[in-house]
Amino acid sequence: MLEWKSMTKQPKIFSPQEKAIVALAAIKSDKTIAQISSSYQVHPTQISNWKKQAIDNFSDLFKDNKKGKNKKNSIIRPNWIIYIK
C-alpha cells in the first residue's frame, strides 16, 4: 500500500526562550548570522528580525510597572514570585 506524504514542510515553532537565545547570540556578534543560522537551524532573515525586535524592546525590561496603589512589590521569575515587604 502506498502512503502519500505532504510535500510541504511544516514550520518549526520556536519558544520565546529559544528566540531570546538566538537573538542574544546575534546581538553578541561572536558569530556571523550565517554561523548562528547553521547552529540553531533558523533562517538568517528570522534571526535579524528577532535581533531587531529584542533591541527595540530591551528598554521595556526597565519600565516602572507600578500602576496600582494596593499592588505589592514583587520580583517575578519564570516559575515563581517573591513578595517583598
C-alpha positions in Angstrom: 0.0 0.0 0.0 1.3 3.4 -0.9 1.3 6.2 1.6 1.2 9.8 0.4 3.2 12.4 2.3 2.7 16.1 2.1 5.4 17.9 0.1 5.1 21.0 2.2 7.4 21.3 5.2 5.8 22.3 8.5 7.4 25.4 10.0 9.2 24.9 13.3 7.7 26.9 16.2 10.2 28.4 18.5 9.5 29.2 22.1 10.2 32.7 23.4 13.2 31.3 25.3 14.6 29.9 22.1 14.0 33.1 20.3 15.8 35.0 23.1 18.8 32.7 23.0 19.2 33.1 19.2 18.6 36.9 19.4 21.2 37.2 22.2 23.7 35.3 20.1 23.1 37.7 17.2 23.5 40.7 19.5 26.8 39.4 21.0 28.2 39.2 17.4 30.6 36.4 18.4 29.5 34.5 15.3 28.2 35.6 12.0 24.5 35.4 11.2 25.2 32.5 8.8 27.0 30.6 11.7 24.1 31.2 14.1 21.7 30.2 11.4 23.5 26.9 10.9 23.8 26.3 14.6 20.2 26.9 15.5 18.6 25.9 12.2 16.9 29.3 11.8 16.7 31.3 8.6 19.1 34.3 8.6 16.3 36.8 8.0 14.4 35.4 11.0 17.5 35.9 13.2 17.8 39.5 12.0 14.1 40.1 12.8 14.4 38.6 16.3 17.6 40.7 16.9 15.8 43.9 15.9 12.8 43.0 18.0 15.0 42.3 21.0 16.9 45.6 20.7 13.7 47.6 20.1 12.0 46.2 23.2 15.0 46.0 25.5 14.1 49.2 27.4 10.7 47.7 28.3 12.6 45.5 30.8 13.4 48.5 32.9 10.0 50.3 32.9 8.3 51.1 36.2 5.2 48.9 36.2 3.7 50.3 39.5 0.3 51.4 38.4 -1.9 50.4 41.4 -1.7 51.8 44.9 -2.5 48.5 46.5 -0.1 46.5 44.4 2.6 44.6 46.3 6.2 44.9 45.2 7.2 41.7 43.7 10.1 40.1 41.8 8.7 37.9 39.1 10.7 34.9 37.9 9.6 32.4 35.2 8.1 29.9 37.6 7.8 31.7 41.0 7.1 35.0 42.6 8.8 36.6 45.7 6.9 39.2 47.6 8.9 42.0 49.2 7.6 43.7 52.3 
